[in-house]
Amino acid sequence: MAVGLEVLGDLGHLGLKLAEVCHRLGVTSGSFYHYFDNWAQYRRQLIEYWKVNGTLAQLKVICAEPDPRQRIEGLVEVALRLNHPAECAIRAWSRVDPDVAAIQSEVDRLRHRVVLDAALELGVDRARATRFADAALYLLVGYEQAAVAPDLDGLGAIFGDLLSLIEGRAGLAS
């Protein structure tokens, strides 16, 4: 599954081909079919793997943090470590595959919800907290879609500025 995500990141969803995955794994297609009934099954399991390992597992750890500010900072750290090229490819894939779109939407809703809940716990009113969560998600998606050179330090700084703005509005600046 990790190799499939690498292929997505390197070649996009259109480059996600059996031959490429097998080549990178150093296995034959016959060997591949020992583990998967067909290519469609592999693709379904790949996107499910991304959801479970790339999102749900990390959110579970983050949500265990009782301090909402620390929770948001933890989300920023996770966002900075994401496989952004693969995430971008998954978004492109979701525009042409309804099953991938459903999982992508679920992941976006989960990420949004964690930010929203943390902002509400910081004492931010619901409307502003919703806009804050929207902005955080839009920032991540925009970063992944931008054609400029990756700048994780810049992304982290922008997330930090966004958090400072919402805390300042709530009278909670640290």
C-alpha positions as CSV (number, residue, x, y, z in Angstrom):
1,M,0.0,0.0,0.0
2,A,2.9,2.4,0.8
3,V,4.3,1.8,-2.7
4,G,0.8,2.5,-4.2
5,L,0.9,5.9,-2.4
6,E,4.4,6.5,-3.7
7,V,3.2,5.9,-7.2
8,L,0.2,8.2,-6.7
9,G,2.6,10.9,-5.4
10,D,5.1,10.5,-8.2
11,L,2.8,9.8,-11.2
12,G,-0.7,10.8,-10.1
13,H,-3.9,8.7,-10.2
14,L,-3.5,8.1,-14.0
15,G,-0.1,6.7,-13.4
16,L,-1.3,4.2,-10.8
17,K,-0.9,1.1,-12.9
18,L,-0.4,-2.5,-12.0
19,A,2.9,-2.7,-13.9
20,E,4.4,0.3,-12.1
21,V,3.4,-1.0,-8.6
22,C,4.8,-4.4,-9.4
23,H,8.0,-2.9,-10.9
24,R,8.6,-0.9,-7.7
25,L,7.9,-3.9,-5.5
26,G,10.1,-6.1,-7.6
27,V,7.3,-8.7,-8.1
28,T,5.4,-10.1,-11.0
29,S,1.8,-9.4,-11.7
30,G,1.1,-13.1,-10.9
31,S,2.6,-12.6,-7.5
32,F,0.4,-9.4,-7.1
33,Y,-2.7,-11.4,-7.9
34,H,-1.8,-13.9,-5.1
35,Y,-2.7,-11.1,-2.7
36,F,-5.5,-9.3,-4.6
37,D,-8.3,-10.7,-6.7
38,N,-8.1,-7.9,-9.2
39,W,-6.8,-4.4,-9.7
40,A,-10.0,-2.7,-8.6
41,Q,-9.8,-4.5,-5.3
42,Y,-6.2,-3.2,-4.8
43,R,-7.3,0.4,-5.7
44,R,-10.2,0.2,-3.2
45,Q,-7.9,-1.2,-0.5
46,L,-5.3,1.5,-1.3
47,I,-7.7,4.4,-0.7
48,E,-9.0,2.7,2.4
49,Y,-5.4,2.3,3.7
50,W,-4.8,6.0,3.1
51,K,-7.9,6.9,5.0
52,V,-7.2,4.6,8.0
53,N,-3.4,5.0,8.2
54,G,-3.1,8.5,6.9
55,T,-6.0,10.1,8.8
56,L,-8.0,8.0,11.3
57,A,-4.9,6.7,13.2
58,Q,-3.4,10.2,13.5
59,L,-6.7,11.8,14.4
60,K,-7.3,9.2,17.2
61,V,-3.9,10.2,18.8
62,I,-4.5,13.9,18.4
63,C,-8.1,13.7,19.8
64,A,-6.7,12.1,23.0
65,E,-4.9,15.4,23.7
66,P,-7.0,17.3,26.3
67,D,-5.7,20.8,25.5
68,P,-7.4,22.2,22.4
69,R,-4.5,24.4,21.4
70,Q,-2.1,21.4,21.6
71,R,-4.6,19.5,19.6
72,I,-4.5,22.1,16.8
73,E,-0.7,22.2,17.0
74,G,-0.7,18.4,16.7
75,L,-2.9,18.7,13.6
76,V,-0.5,21.2,12.1
77,E,2.4,18.8,12.7
78,V,0.5,16.0,11.0
79,A,-0.4,18.3,8.1
80,L,3.3,19.2,7.6
81,R,4.2,15.5,7.5
82,L,1.5,14.4,5.0
83,N,2.5,12.9,1.7
84,H,1.3,16.0,-0.1
85,P,1.9,14.8,-3.7
86,A,-0.2,11.6,-2.9
87,E,-2.9,13.7,-1.2
88,C,-3.0,15.9,-4.3
89,A,-3.3,12.9,-6.6
90,I,-6.1,11.4,-4.4
91,R,-8.0,14.7,-4.7
92,A,-7.6,14.5,-8.5
93,W,-8.7,10.9,-8.5
94,S,-11.7,11.8,-6.3
95,R,-13.0,14.0,-9.1
96,V,-13.4,11.0,-11.5
97,D,-14.1,8.2,-9.1
98,P,-17.2,8.4,-6.8
99,D,-15.9,5.8,-4.4
100,V,-12.7,7.8,-3.9
101,A,-14.7,11.0,-3.7
102,A,-16.7,9.6,-0.8
103,I,-13.6,8.6,1.1
104,Q,-11.9,12.0,0.4
105,S,-15.0,13.8,1.6
106,E,-15.1,11.7,4.8
107,V,-11.5,12.5,5.5
108,D,-12.1,16.2,4.9
109,R,-15.1,16.2,7.2
110,L,-13.1,14.4,9.9
111,R,-10.2,16.8,9.7
112,H,-12.6,19.8,9.7
113,R,-14.4,18.5,12.7
114,V,-11.3,18.1,14.9
115,V,-10.3,21.7,14.1
116,L,-13.8,23.0,14.7
117,D,-14.2,21.2,18.0
118,A,-10.8,22.5,19.2
119,A,-11.7,26.0,18.3
120,L,-15.0,25.8,20.1
121,E,-13.1,24.5,23.2
122,L,-10.9,27.6,22.9
123,G,-14.0,29.7,23.5
124,V,-14.5,30.8,19.9
125,D,-18.1,31.3,18.8
126,R,-19.5,28.7,16.4
127,A,-19.6,30.9,13.3
128,R,-16.0,32.0,13.7
129,A,-14.8,28.5,14.7
130,T,-16.5,27.1,11.6
131,R,-14.7,29.7,9.4
132,F,-11.4,28.9,11.2
133,A,-11.9,25.2,10.5
134,D,-12.8,26.0,6.9
135,A,-9.7,28.2,6.5
136,A,-7.4,25.5,7.9
137,L,-8.8,22.9,5.5
138,Y,-8.7,25.3,2.6
139,L,-5.1,26.1,3.4
140,L,-4.1,22.5,3.4
141,V,-6.0,21.7,0.2
142,G,-4.6,24.9,-1.5
143,Y,-1.1,24.0,-0.5
144,E,-1.4,20.6,-2.0
145,Q,-2.9,22.0,-5.2
146,A,-0.4,24.8,-5.7
147,A,2.1,24.5,-8.5
148,V,4.8,26.3,-6.6
149,A,7.8,24.6,-4.9
150,P,7.0,22.9,-1.6
151,D,7.6,25.2,1.4
152,L,6.7,23.3,4.6
153,D,8.2,26.0,6.8
154,G,6.0,28.6,5.1
155,L,2.9,26.3,5.5
156,G,3.7,25.8,9.2
157,A,4.1,29.6,9.7
158,I,0.8,30.3,7.9
159,F,-1.0,27.7,10.1
160,G,0.6,29.4,13.1
161,D,-0.6,32.8,12.0
162,L,-4.1,31.4,11.5
163,L,-4.1,30.0,15.0
164,S,-2.8,33.3,16.4
165,L,-5.6,35.2,14.6
166,I,-8.4,33.0,16.0
167,E,-6.9,33.1,19.5
168,G,-6.6,36.9,19.3
169,R,-10.2,37.2,18.3
170,A,-11.2,35.0,21.3
171,G,-9.0,37.0,23.6
172,L,-6.9,34.0,24.2
173,A,-3.6,34.9,22.6
174,S,-0.7,33.1,24.3
